[in-house]
């Protein structure tokens, strides 16, 4: 999980555009669709809000739950890291259990959190995104440290926007209820 300082394409969404998009879609969902339609990012956000596993590795504290096997039987730590340094072995010589629960994979999993830059560690929303997927961490943070998620600014906008709703939904869940009408905050 290296910092590559990769450039983005001219047509790539900006972090600000990403944040506005997430907020607009969330507003529509929270007004009209809670309990009817499930949006993975919103479910994941709520899971992190209440301290449950998010169900998507990108928003979990540790990653490594999306291993991949290539045509020749080689197994890699993650479908976003199919590079020689992340090769765990080959299915012809080891079991999936040995590879996906072995020490090399455990190190890979811990690296997601251990490699967070200072800005992430100080962020009030770190619990909600955990720096997102390491494949998107290719810019420097406010302190000049590598490893900040390119879309960080957009995620911070989104989390600040949804916080009152997530607080309310998580409270309703703690009390044993559902959260079908949270838009009237």
C-alpha positions in Angstrom: 0.0 0.0 0.0 2.3 2.6 -1.3 1.8 6.3 -1.7 2.1 6.8 -5.5 1.1 10.5 -5.8 -0.9 9.3 -8.8 -2.4 12.0 -11.0 -6.1 11.9 -11.6 -7.6 12.2 -15.0 -9.1 15.5 -16.2 -12.6 13.9 -16.2 -12.2 12.5 -12.7 -14.7 13.6 -10.1 -13.3 16.2 -7.6 -13.5 15.6 -3.9 -16.0 18.5 -3.7 -18.2 17.1 -6.4 -18.1 13.7 -4.7 -19.2 15.3 -1.4 -22.0 17.2 -3.0 -23.2 14.1 -4.9 -23.3 12.0 -1.7 -25.2 14.7 0.2 -27.8 15.1 -2.6 -28.4 11.4 -3.0 -28.6 11.0 0.8 -31.1 13.8 1.1 -33.4 12.2 -1.5 -33.0 8.8 0.2 -33.6 10.0 3.7 -36.8 12.0 2.6 -38.4 9.3 0.5 -36.7 5.9 0.6 -35.5 4.9 4.1 -36.7 1.4 4.8 -37.7 0.9 1.1 -34.4 1.1 -0.7 -31.0 0.2 0.7 -28.0 2.1 -0.3 -24.7 0.4 0.5 -22.8 3.5 1.6 -25.6 4.7 3.8 -26.0 1.3 5.4 -22.2 1.1 5.9 -22.2 4.6 7.4 -24.9 3.6 9.9 -23.1 0.4 10.8 -19.9 2.3 11.6 -22.0 4.9 13.5 -23.3 2.1 15.8 -20.0 0.3 16.1 -20.9 -2.7 13.9 -18.8 -4.2 11.1 -19.6 -2.2 8.0 -19.9 -5.1 5.6 -17.6 -3.4 3.1 -13.9 -3.6 3.5 -13.3 -0.1 2.2 -14.9 1.4 5.3 -13.7 -1.2 7.9 -10.8 -0.5 10.2 -8.8 -3.3 8.6 -9.0 -4.7 5.1 -8.1 -8.0 3.6 -11.5 -9.6 3.2 -11.6 -9.4 -0.6 -9.0 -11.8 -1.6 -8.8 -12.8 -5.3 -7.6 -15.8 -7.2 -6.2 -15.5 -10.6 -6.6 -18.0 -13.5 -3.4 -19.8 -12.6 -4.4 -20.3 -8.9 -2.4 -17.5 -7.5 -4.1 -15.9 -4.5 -3.7 -12.2 -3.6 -4.6 -10.2 -0.5 -7.1 -8.0 -2.2 -8.7 -7.5 -5.6 -7.3 -4.0 -5.7 -3.7 -5.2 -4.9 -3.0 -7.9 -7.5 0.7 -7.2 -7.5 3.7 -9.6 -6.7 4.2 -8.2 -3.2 0.6 -9.1 -2.2 0.7 -12.6 -3.6 -0.2 -15.0 -0.8 0.5 -18.3 -2.6 -1.2 -20.7 -5.0 -4.2 -22.8 -4.4 -2.4 -25.9 -5.7 0.1 -25.7 -2.9 -1.8 -24.1 0.0 -5.4 -23.9 1.2 -7.4 -20.7 1.0 -7.6 -20.8 4.8 -3.8 -20.9 5.2 -3.4 -18.0 2.8 -6.3 -15.8 3.8 -5.8 -16.2 7.5 -2.0 -16.5 7.5 0.5 -14.0 8.9 1.2 -12.3 5.6 -2.6 -11.5 5.2 -2.8 -10.4 8.8 0.0 -7.9 8.2 -1.8 -6.7 5.1 -5.0 -6.2 7.0 -3.4 -4.2 9.9 -1.5 -2.0 7.4 -4.7 -0.2 6.5 -5.1 1.4 9.9 -1.4 1.5 10.7 -0.6 3.5 7.6 -3.2 6.3 8.2 -1.6 9.7 8.0 -1.9 12.2 10.9 -4.8 14.1 9.4 -6.9 10.9 9.4 -5.9 10.0 12.9 -7.0 13.4 14.1 -10.2 13.5 12.1 -13.5 13.3 13.9 -14.9 11.1 11.1 -12.1 8.5 11.2 -14.5 6.0 12.9 -16.8 6.3 9.9 -14.4 5.8 7.0 -11.1 4.5 8.4 -9.4 6.3 5.5 -11.5 4.4 3.0 -9.8 2.0 0.6 -6.0 2.2 0.5 -6.0 2.1 -3.3 -7.5 5.7 -3.1 -4.9 7.1 -0.7 -2.5 8.8 -3.1 -2.4 12.4 -1.9 -0.6 14.1 1.0 -2.4 15.3 4.1 -2.4 18.8 5.6 0.9 17.9 7.4 2.6 16.7 4.2 2.3 13.0 5.1 1.5 10.6 2.3 -1.5 8.3 2.3 -4.6 10.6 2.4 -7.6 9.5 0.5 -8.1 11.5 -2.7 -11.8 11.9 -1.9 -11.3 12.9 1.8 -12.7 16.4 1.6 -15.9 15.0 0.0 -16.2 12.3 2.6 -15.8 14.9 5.4 -18.6 16.9 3.8 -20.8 13.9 3.6 -20.2 12.7 7.2 -20.8 16.2 8.6 -24.1 16.4 6.5 -25.4 13.0 7.6 -24.3 13.1 11.2 -27.7 14.4 12.7 -29.5 11.7 10.8 -27.1 8.9 11.7 -27.2 10.0 15.4 -31.0 9.8 15.3 -31.1 6.5 13.5 -28.5 4.9 15.8 -30.4 6.1 18.8 -33.6 4.6 17.4 -31.8 1.3 16.8 -30.3 1.3 20.3 -33.9 1.6 21.7 -34.9 -1.4 19.6 -36.8 0.5 16.9 -36.4 1.2 13.3 -35.7 4.4 11.6 -38.2 4.9 8.8 -38.8 8.7 9.3 -35.6 10.5 10.2 -35.9 13.4 7.8 -37.8 15.6 10.2 -34.8 16.5 12.3 
